[in-house]
Amino acid sequence: MLQDAQAIRHYQRITDALTEQWNRGYRLDELRLYLDGYLAALRNSNVLEPYLVHRLEDEAVRYLFDTSNFAVPEPEMEPDYDYR
């Protein structure tokens, strides 16, 4: 569980971006590449401590592989009325 305020903000940005990209049609492999790039940028910029980046990665990967976060709602079937 993340407790650092800055790490939580990055987690929120990541999860919002992943959800938005999913809704645009990107799929799991592409989302994983995005996440890897985001985390690499955090590591190289030294914005967060390395252990916080590792925790952030664990939480973001858990979010990414939780199928309920990216479920596609099934359309409701309209009743078929027969007016004979």
C-alpha positions in Angstrom: 0.0 0.0 0.0 1.3 3.4 -1.0 1.6 6.0 1.8 3.8 8.6 0.2 1.7 11.5 -1.2 3.9 12.0 -4.3 3.8 8.2 -5.0 0.0 8.2 -4.6 -0.3 11.1 -7.1 1.8 9.2 -9.6 -0.3 6.1 -9.1 -3.4 8.1 -9.8 -1.9 9.5 -13.0 -0.9 6.1 -14.1 -4.2 4.4 -13.5 -6.1 7.3 -15.0 -3.9 7.1 -18.1 -4.2 3.3 -18.4 -8.0 3.5 -18.2 -8.2 6.3 -20.7 -5.9 4.4 -23.1 -8.0 1.2 -22.7 -11.1 3.2 -23.6 -9.3 4.5 -26.7 -8.7 0.9 -27.9 -5.2 0.1 -26.6 -4.8 -3.4 -25.2 -2.9 -5.0 -22.4 0.5 -5.3 -24.2 0.4 -1.7 -25.1 -0.6 -0.6 -21.7 2.2 -2.6 -20.2 4.7 -0.8 -22.5 3.3 2.6 -21.4 3.6 1.6 -17.7 7.2 0.4 -18.2 8.1 3.7 -19.9 6.5 5.7 -17.1 8.3 3.8 -14.5 11.6 4.1 -16.4 11.2 7.9 -16.5 10.5 8.0 -12.8 13.7 5.9 -12.1 15.8 8.1 -14.3 14.5 11.4 -13.0 15.1 10.5 -9.3 11.7 12.1 -8.4 10.9 9.2 -6.0 13.1 7.0 -3.9 13.9 3.7 -5.6 11.9 1.7 -3.1 8.8 3.9 -3.7 9.1 3.4 -7.4 9.2 -0.4 -6.8 6.1 -0.2 -4.6 4.4 2.0 -7.2 5.3 -0.6 -9.9 3.8 -3.4 -7.8 0.5 -1.5 -7.2 0.3 -0.4 -10.9 0.9 -3.9 -12.2 -1.7 -5.2 -9.8 -4.2 -2.6 -11.2 -3.3 -3.5 -14.7 -3.9 -7.2 -14.4 -7.1 -6.8 -12.4 -9.7 -7.6 -15.0 -12.5 -5.7 -13.3 -10.7 -2.4 -14.0 -10.9 -2.9 -17.8 -14.2 -4.8 -18.2 -16.3 -3.9 -21.2 -19.9 -3.6 -20.2 -22.2 -5.8 -22.2 -25.0 -3.9 -24.0 -28.4 -4.6 -22.7 -30.7 -6.5 -25.0 -33.8 -4.7 -26.0 -37.0 -6.7 -25.8 -38.2 -8.1 -29.1 -41.8 -6.9 -29.4 -44.0 -8.8 -31.8 -47.1 -6.7 -32.7 -49.0 -9.3 -34.7 
